[in-house]
Amino acid sequence: MDPRIALELFVSPLAQRWLQHTGPITYDYTDTLVDYALYGLAPR
């Protein structure tokens, strides 16, 4: 796994919301984002 790509899974959605004002950055949103990113990075 490339750590730079893994980092982008976390940072890119936050940057999009912040820069484009597409929605609020709430604790619930960030928790869900982290859960989804970690699920995607988990070995299968």
C-alpha positions in Angstrom: 0.0 0.0 0.0 1.3 3.4 -0.9 1.0 5.7 2.2 0.5 8.8 -0.1 -2.6 7.3 -1.7 -3.9 6.2 1.7 -3.5 9.7 3.0 -5.4 11.1 0.0 -8.4 8.8 1.0 -8.7 10.9 4.1 -7.7 14.4 3.0 -9.3 14.7 -0.4 -13.0 14.5 0.7 -12.3 17.0 3.5 -10.5 19.4 1.1 -13.4 19.2 -1.4 -16.0 20.0 1.3 -13.9 22.9 2.7 -12.9 24.4 -0.6 -16.1 24.0 -2.6 -18.5 24.4 0.4 -20.3 21.2 -0.6 -21.3 20.4 3.0 -20.4 20.9 6.6 -17.3 19.1 8.1 -18.9 17.6 11.2 -17.6 15.0 13.6 -20.1 12.5 12.2 -18.9 13.1 8.7 -15.2 12.7 9.6 -15.9 9.5 11.6 -17.7 8.0 8.7 -15.0 9.1 6.3 -12.3 7.4 8.5 -14.4 4.2 8.8 -14.9 4.0 5.0 -11.2 4.7 4.3 -10.0 2.1 6.8 -12.5 -0.4 5.5 -11.1 0.1 2.0 -7.5 -0.3 3.2 -8.2 -3.4 5.2 -6.8 -6.7 3.8 -9.3 -9.1 2.5 
